[in-house]
Amino acid sequence: MGLFNGLEASTTTVAFPNLKELLIKDMKHWKEWVMETSSEDIAVMPLLQRLDIYECPVLKSVPHQILSQSVRKLFISDCPELTISCLPPLLEELTLDGDAGSLSKSFPFNDNTSLKVMWIQNSLHSTLPQGLSQLKALQTLKVVDCNSLTCIPEELQHVTSLREFYIIRCPILGPRCDKKDVGEDWSIISHIPNIYIR
């Protein structure tokens, strides 16, 4: 990871100028992602559109230089120690797989207006993350293979932009959201035009 450190303003003003996708996987002992530059004038990965971080069980944070750029898609899988205090301002699609650290519990958004699609899969938690009502542009929510999810938070009824809600292979949650049998959580999601339960 030393490639990200010690970037000199005298040799470059843009680091990784053409990189569009970055996947980091299976770094079991990686605790800190530090990106040191000798100048604030250095742009880092200005064209990065997709960032995937898989199976980094002790990673604690992602540099602000990465999340403040042009990232449109973010995928986090099995990074239980990862804390993200802000997300890219232009982020359109977010996938949380397994234990995605702080994002599995709550969102650090402040009336986010760019996120349109969210996947939550293999969640170990009993409910969806807090802060859904701040997602002003969310159109599609997909919840997949979440055996532990037991209920829908009431704040989901305030996400009026939501057009599609998928609940796939969630044995407890599915029946609670069933219109036919009037599940316990149906009233929370009944405003959503298209609901798919499988």
C-alpha positions in Angstrom: 0.0 0.0 0.0 3.1 2.2 -0.1 2.0 3.2 -3.6 -0.4 5.6 -2.0 2.1 7.3 0.2 4.7 10.0 -0.3 3.2 11.5 -3.4 5.3 14.5 -4.3 3.9 17.7 -5.7 7.1 18.3 -7.7 6.7 15.1 -9.7 2.9 14.9 -10.2 -0.2 16.9 -9.6 -2.5 14.0 -10.2 -2.0 10.5 -8.7 -3.5 7.6 -10.7 -5.1 10.0 -13.2 -6.9 7.3 -15.3 -8.0 4.8 -12.6 -11.8 4.2 -12.8 -12.3 1.0 -10.7 -10.4 -0.1 -7.6 -11.0 -3.5 -5.9 -9.2 -4.3 -2.6 -9.8 -7.9 -1.3 -8.7 -10.3 1.4 -6.2 -8.1 3.3 -6.6 -9.8 6.7 -4.1 -7.7 8.6 -4.6 -4.3 7.0 -5.6 -1.9 9.8 -5.0 1.6 8.3 -5.3 3.0 4.9 -3.1 6.1 5.1 -2.7 8.3 2.1 0.0 10.9 2.8 0.8 13.6 0.2 3.3 16.4 0.4 0.7 19.0 -0.8 -3.0 19.5 -0.7 -2.7 20.4 -4.4 -2.3 16.8 -5.5 -5.5 15.2 -6.9 -5.8 11.5 -6.1 -7.8 9.2 -8.4 -9.9 12.0 -9.8 -11.8 9.6 -12.2 -12.4 6.8 -9.7 -16.0 5.7 -10.2 -16.2 2.3 -8.4 -14.6 1.3 -5.2 -15.0 -2.3 -3.8 -13.6 -3.4 -0.5 -13.9 -7.0 0.4 -12.9 -9.0 3.4 -10.6 -6.6 5.2 -11.7 -7.5 8.8 -9.5 -5.0 10.7 -9.5 -2.0 8.3 -10.8 1.0 10.2 -11.2 3.8 7.7 -10.9 5.0 4.1 -9.0 8.2 3.2 -11.2 11.3 2.6 -9.3 11.8 -0.7 -11.0 8.7 -2.0 -14.5 9.3 -0.8 -14.6 13.0 -1.7 -14.0 12.4 -5.4 -16.1 11.1 -8.2 -17.1 7.7 -6.9 -20.5 6.6 -8.1 -20.6 2.9 -6.8 -19.4 1.7 -3.5 -19.3 -2.0 -2.4 -18.3 -3.0 1.1 -18.2 -6.6 2.2 -17.2 -8.1 5.5 -15.3 -5.2 6.9 -16.7 -5.1 10.5 -14.3 -2.5 11.9 -14.7 0.0 9.0 -16.1 3.4 10.0 -17.3 5.7 7.3 -18.3 9.2 8.4 -19.1 10.6 5.0 -19.9 9.2 1.6 -19.0 10.5 -1.9 -21.3 13.3 -2.7 -22.1 11.8 -6.1 -22.6 8.3 -5.0 -25.5 6.6 -6.9 -25.3 2.9 -5.8 -24.3 1.4 -2.5 -24.0 -2.3 -1.6 -23.5 -3.5 2.0 -22.7 -7.2 2.2 -22.4 -9.1 5.5 -21.0 -6.9 8.2 -20.1 -3.6 6.5 -19.0 -1.9 9.7 -20.7 1.4 10.7 -22.8 1.6 7.6 -24.6 -1.7 8.6 -25.9 0.2 11.6 -26.5 3.8 10.5 -25.9 6.1 7.6 -23.8 9.3 7.9 -25.9 11.1 5.4 -27.3 14.6 5.7 -30.3 14.6 3.3 -28.4 12.7 0.6 -29.7 13.6 -2.9 -27.7 11.3 -5.1 -28.0 7.7 -3.9 -30.6 5.9 -6.0 -29.9 2.2 -5.6 -29.0 0.3 -2.4 -28.4 -3.4 -1.8 -28.3 -4.9 1.7 -27.3 -8.6 1.6 -26.3 -11.2 4.1 -26.8 -8.8 6.9 -26.1 -10.1 10.4 -28.4 -7.4 12.0 -32.0 -7.6 13.1 -33.1 -4.4 11.4 -32.1 -2.2 8.5 -29.6 0.6 9.1 -30.9 3.8 10.7 -31.0 7.0 8.7 -33.0 5.7 5.7 -35.3 8.7 5.9 -32.3 11.0 4.9 -32.1 9.3 1.5 -34.1 11.8 -0.6 -33.4 10.2 -4.0 -33.5 6.5 -3.2 -35.5 4.7 -5.8 -34.6 1.0 -5.4 -33.9 -0.9 -2.2 -32.9 -4.6 -2.4 -32.7 -6.8 0.7 -31.3 -10.2 -0.1 -30.4 -13.3 2.0 -30.9 -11.6 5.3 -31.9 -14.3 7.7 -31.6 -12.2 10.8 -33.7 -9.2 9.7 -36.9 -9.3 11.8 -38.6 -6.0 11.0 -38.7 -2.9 8.8 -37.9 0.4 10.5 -40.9 2.9 10.6 -38.8 5.6 9.0 -38.9 3.8 5.7 -42.5 5.1 5.3 -40.9 8.6 4.9 -38.8 7.6 2.0 -41.3 8.9 -0.6 -38.9 8.6 -3.5 -38.8 4.8 -3.2 -40.2 3.1 -6.3 -39.0 -0.5 -6.0 -38.5 -2.7 -2.9 -37.1 -6.2 -3.2 -37.1 -8.7 -0.3 -35.4 -11.9 -1.5 -34.8 -15.0 0.6 -35.4 -13.3 3.9 -37.5 -15.9 5.9 -38.6 -13.7 8.7 -38.9 -10.3 6.9 -40.7 -11.6 3.9 -44.0 -12.7 5.7 -44.0 -9.4 7.7 -44.2 -7.4 4.5 -46.7 -9.6 2.6 -49.7 -7.7 1.4 -51.9 -10.8 0.8 -51.7 -11.8 4.5 -51.4 -8.3 5.8 -48.0 -8.7 7.5 -47.0 -6.7 10.5 -44.8 -4.3 8.5 -47.1 -3.9 5.4 -48.3 -0.5 6.5 -44.8 0.9 6.6 -44.1 -0.1 3.0 -47.5 0.1 1.4 -46.7 3.5 -0.3 -44.0 1.9 -2.5 -45.5 1.3 -6.0 -43.5 -2.0 -6.7 -42.8 -4.5 -4.0 -41.3 -7.9 -4.8 -41.1 -10.6 -2.2 -39.5 -14.0 -3.1 
